[in-house]
């Protein structure tokens, strides 16, 4: 008996070592992802000068990357579920490295824009990593808890990378004597090293036995819906975008295509995205929460920074210079890291469902506090940090929670869908916030946004957090725990039989 126990103990210890090593590799990958996302921001004015474009043209960079990311994310995640998550992760890393190298040598706006868009393939890294960790943990009968804890560490790596990227960009640019091309070599070198790390250090996931096929028609319909919806929302944010009639028309077409997609997928045996899976009580609140957290996490960044820089002589704003505003952004990123770490620690002892509800509530409370507390820097930072802690926990939790609720063979798509819904939430709110903050242009306020616009932003972000907390109450109490994994598999099996 003792011999058998010792053998089991050795096997488990070995498995733990493999999983810990895998998480370590992925922390490095997310560190690189953060560097990519943080490195270019301080250099954007110099990139504008180098390409000979206007400041407003920079908006096209983000719009192009969001559009491409929304289109390719579900396809790559599905291919990962079909052919192996490591294989697709390595492919996306190589493609990102190639695009990053192309940015070094791009001398025109068009070539830079194309390379920038394809660099956005890093968006699929985190969902594929979650799927790989979940697959490894599932073999040890603790896939849910292992993935939940690992997700927090990955988000810490991502946010640290963003801070490191933003800090070293200006220093590298100064050290090279203002040589932009030489400075832009740093990101592709980092991603190239990541490709080697994935190739050498990451094991492949188990492939699901059975015939799988890529639902090309479904993905085409989905791509059309996302293209029209995100394109219309991106046009709202662009100074030279089309008029409101065109934008509303694009949104209507996108919504119609979305309805067609849902009805088409319900008739497919191996759909692009399993709508029945998304309708499960442990899944739909997670996807809805991802959408709602995208409102504050992605959509509110610009308004927060502009409020911090607004001249207090207008009766509101903090009047911070560029360096001070950077410090505010850094403090917010640190609060996201704290939230991710707290989620990793507390979810071991408390119910993951309760932790998620509390995190969503913190987002709502933090933005609600901005309504009375916005006159002093310490008030602004305190309120923002509370919201950031909640958002950091949710960012870590959502992909892991989706993977936990997904049947075998769909973890990649389920995790990736949280990114898609988060991006759509951020894009939609960014467009809305751009409209409500444009009220001051051309008035006595000059270029400054009206205070009522900022109040609207804070109210919408707070309401999103509160609504997410309410929706998470509909999640079954046993969800997101290892004990629920067998129940998810059983439910999927019954569905297949039916």
N, C-alpha and C positions, 0 to 999 in steps of 0.2 A: 504493500500500500504506500509506504513512504517512498519507494522507488518511483512509482507512478506519479506521486505528487511532485517529486523532484523533477521528473521529466516535464510535467506540465508547467512547473514554475520556470524551468529553463526556456521552454518554448515561448512562454508569455514574455519573459524578460527579453528574449531575442526580438520578438515582435514589437515590443515597446521601443527597443533601440532603433529598429527599422523605421517606425512611425516618427519618432523624435528626429531622426536624421532627415526624413522626408520633409517634415515641417521646417527644419533648419534651411534646407535648400529653397523652400518656397518663401521663407522670410527674405532671403537674398533676392529672389525674383521680384517680390513686392517692393523691396527697397529700390531696385532698379526702376520699377514702374513709377514710384514716387519721384525719383530723380527726373525721369522723363517729364512728368507733369509739373514739376516745380522749376526746372532749369531754365526753360525758355521765357518764362514770364518777365523776369527783370531785364531780359535782352530784347523785348519786343520793340521798344523805341529804336534800337540800333538795327533791328531787322527791317523795320519800316524804312529807315534811311538807306540801308543796303539795297533793298529792292526798288527804291524810288516810288513808293506808294503812299497813300494817305493813312492817317491813324484809323479812320473809319473802316478801311479795308481789312484791318485785323479781325473784324467780326466774321469775315468769311472763313478764316482759319477754323474757328470753333464750330461754325455752322457745318462746314464740310466734314470735320471729324465726327461730329455728332451724327450726321446723316449716314456716313459710311459705317460707323460703329453700330447704329441701330439696325442697319441692313444685314451686316455680316455676323453679328453676335449670335443670333439664334441658329444660323446655318452652321457655324463652326462648333457651337455647343452640341448640336445634333450629330455632327460628324464625329465628335469626340465620344459620344455615347455609342456610336456605331462601330468605329474603327480603333478606338483607344484614345484616352484623354491625353496621354503623354505625347502621342504622335501629333495631335492637333496643336497642343501647347508648344511643341518644338517648332512646328510650321509657322505658327503665329509669331513666335519670338524671332525666327529668321526673317520673316517678312517685315517685322517692326525694325529690326536691325538694318535691313536694306533701305527702308524708308528713311531711317535716321541718318545713314550715310549719304543718301540722296540730298537731304537738307543741307549738308555741308557744301555741296557743289552746285546747288540750285541758285541760279543768277536771275531768274525771272519770277514774276508773281505767279504765273501759271504752274511752273514746275515746282515751286515751293509749296503751292497750295495742294497739288496732287500728292507730293511726298508727305506733307503734314497730315493729310486725310488718312493715308495708309499707315502712318505711324500710330494712328488711333486703334490699331488692332490689339494693342495691349489691353483693351477693354475686356477681352475674353480670358485673360490670364487667371484672374481670381476665381471665376466660376469653374474653370477646368481644374485649378488647384484644389478647390473644395471637393470636386468630384473625385479626384485622386485620393485625397485624405480620407474621404468617406468610404471609398472602396477598400482602402487598406484597413480602416478601423472596423468595417463590417465583417471582415474575415476574422477579427478578434472579438466579435459580438459586442462591440462598443463603438460602433461607427458614429452614432449620434453625438455622444458625449465627447469623443475624440475630435470630431469636426468642430463642435461648438467651441471647445477650448482653443483649437488651432486657429480658428477664424479671427479671434481677438488678437493673436500674435501677428497674423498676416496684416491686419489693419494697422497695427503698431508699426510694422515695417514699412507699409505704404506711406503713412503720415510722416514718419521719420525721414523717408526718402524725399518727400516733398519739401521738408524743411531744409535738408542737406542740399538738394538741388537748387533751391532759391538762394541759399547762402553762398554756395561756391560759384554760381554763375557770374556774379559781378566781380568776384575776386579773380576768377580765371580771365575774364575779359580785361581787367586792369593789368594782370600779370603779363598778358600777351600784347600789351601796348595797344589795346583796342582792335585787335585782329579778330573779326567776327568769325571767319571761317575756321581759324585755329581754335577758337573757343568752342565752336559747335561740334568739335571732334569728341568731346567728353561723353555725351549721351550715346552715340553709336558704339564707342568702345565699351561702355558699361553693358549695353544690351548684347553685344557680341560675346562678352564673357558670360552673360546669363544663358545664352544659347548653349555654350559648352557645359555649363552647370546642369542644365536640363538634360542634355544628351548623356552626360556621364553619371549623374547622381540621382535621377528620378526613374523609378521602376514604372512599367506600364500597368494600367488597370486591367482587371478581368473583363473580357468581352462577354456579353450576354449571349447564351446559346440560342440559336433560332434565326430564322430569316429576317433580316432587317433591310429596309429600303429607304432611300431619301425621297421624301414627299416633295418633289420639285414643284409641282403645281401649287401645293400649299404654301411653300416658301415664296413663290412668285407673287401670290396674292398678298401674303403678309408683307413682303417687301414693298409692294405698291401702297398698301395702307400706311406703313411707317413712313414711306417717302413723302406721301402727300401730307400727313399730319405733322411730322417733324419739320418738313420743308416749309409748310405754312407758318408754323410757330417761329421758325428761324427767320422768315421774311419779316415778321413783326418787329424783330430786334434789329434788323438791318436798316440803316438810314436811307438807302436807295432801293428799298423793297417795293413791291407792287402795292396797289391800293387795297383798301379793305374788301372790296367786292371780290377780287381775285383770291385774297387770303381766305375769306369765308368759303368761297367755292372749293378751294383746295381741301379745307377741313371737312366739308360735307362729303366730297369724294372719298377722302380717307376713312371717314366713319362708315360709309356704305361698304367700302372694301373690307373693313374690319368685320362687319356683320356677315358679309359673304364668306370671309375666311372662317369664322366660327362655324357656320352652317356646313361648309365644305369639310372641315376637319372632323366634325362629329360623324361623318360617314366613312372616314378612313380607318383602316385596320392599324396602320403604323403612321400616325399623323406627324406633321412637322412639330406641332406642339399639342400635347394631349389636353384638350379642353376639359375632359372629364376629370383629369387629375387636378386641373386648376380650380375646379368647382368643389373640391373636397373641403370640409370644414377646417382642416389643419393647414390648407394651402392658400385659399383665397384671401384670408385676412393678412397673411404674410405678403402676398403680392400687392394688396391694397396699401399696406403699411410702407412698402418700398416706394410706391408712387407718392405717398404723402410725405415721407421723409425727404424725397427728392425736391419737394417744394422749398424747404428751408435749407437743405444742404447744398443744393446746386443753384436754385433760383435766387436765393437771398444774398449770395456773396457780394454781388455788385452793389446793391442798395446799402448793405452794411458798411462797405468801404467808402462809398460816396457820402453817407451820413457822417462818418467819422471825419471826413475832410471838409465838410460844409462850414463856411464861415459863421461863427456864433452871432455875428452882428445881425443876422437875419432872424434871430430869436430862437434858433435851434441849431444843432450840429456841434461838433467838438473842435473843429479848426485844426486838425492834426496835419502835419506835413507828411511827405512820402515815407520817410523813415519811420515815423510814429505809426502811420497806417500799416506799414509792414509788420511792426511789432504787435499790433492788434490782430492781424491775420495769424501771426505766429502763435499768439496766446490762444486763439480759437483752435488752431491745429493741435496744440498741446492738450486742450480739453477733449478733443476727439480721441487722442491717444489714451488719456485717462479713462474715458468712457469704454474704450475697447478692452483695456486691462481690467477694469471693474467688472465688465461682462464676463470675461474669462474666469475671474476669481469667484464672483457671486453665483454664477450658474452652476458651480460645482456643489454648492450647499443649498441653494434655494431652487424653487421650481423655475425652469427656463421661461415658462409662460408668464409667471409673475414678474420676472426680471424684465422681459420685453414690455409688458404693460407699464412698469415703472419708468423704463427708459423713454417710451413714447410720451408719458406724462411730463417728464423733465423737459422735453422739447417744448411742449405746450406752455409749461410754467415759465421757462426761460424767456420765451418771446413775449409772454404776457407781462412779465416784469419790466420789459423795455417800455411799456406804455407809461408807467409813472417814473421809471428810473432810466433817464437818458440824457440828463443834463451834465453829468460829470463822467470823466473817463472811468473811474472805478465802478460806477453804477453800470455803465455800458459793458465793461469787461465781465463784471460779476454775472449779469443777466445772460450775456453771450456764452459764458463758460458753462452755466447750468444747462443751456440748450445744447451746447457742444458735447457735454458728457453724455446726454441722452442720445444725441445723433451718433456719437462714436460707438456706443453700445449697439445701436440698431444697425449701423453699417456692418459691424462684425457679425451680428446675429442673423440678418436676413438671408444671405446665401446658404448658411449652415442650416437654418430652419427649413428652407425650401428643399434642400437635399434630404433632410430627415423625413420630410413628408412625401417624397417622390418614390415611386416603385423602382426596383432595380432596372437599370438600362435607361433611366431618364433623369439621373441626378445632374448631369451637365446642363441639360435644357432647363430644368427647374431652377437651378442656381443662376443661370444666365438670364432667365426671365425677370428675376429681381433687379438685375442691372438695367434691363430694357425699361421696365416700369419706372424705375428710379430716374432714368434719363428722360423719359417722357414727362414725368412729373416736374423735373427741373426745367425742361425746355418750355413747357406750358406756363409754369409760374414765372419764368424769366420774361416771357412775352407779356404776360399780364402785368408784371411789375414794371416793365419798361413803359407800358401805356400809362399806368397810374402815376409814375414818377415824371412823366413828360409834361405835366400840367404847368410847371413853372417856366418852361421855355417860351420865350417871346413875350413874357409879362414883366412886371416890375422886378421879379426875382431874377431876371436874366436867365442864365443857364442852370440855376439851382432848381432842384425838385422841390415841390411844396411839402410842408410838414405833414399835411393830410395824406400824401402819398406814402410817406414812411410809416405812418400809423396803419394804413391799409396793409402794407407789407407785413408788419408785425402781427396784426390781427389774423391775417390769412395763415401765416406760419404757425401761430399759436393754435388756431383752430385745427390745422392739419395734425399737429401733435396730439391734441385731445381726441380727435376723431380716430386716430390710429390706436390710441389706448382703448377706446371703446370697442373698436372692431376686434382687437385682440382678445377681448373677453369671450368672443364667440369660438375661439380655438378650444378644442377639447383639453381638459385639465392634464391628461396624460401625454399630450403631444410634446415633441422635441426631447423626449427621453429615450434611453436605450430600450426600455420595455415596450415602447410604442413601435419600434422598428418591425417587429414580427407582425404587429397588427396591420401596418401599412402593406407589408408583403402579402398578408392574407387577403386584404381588401383588393389588391391588384389581381391576385389569383382568381378571386371570385368574379371580378370584372371580366377577366379573360374567358372564363368559363361561360359567363353569360353572353 
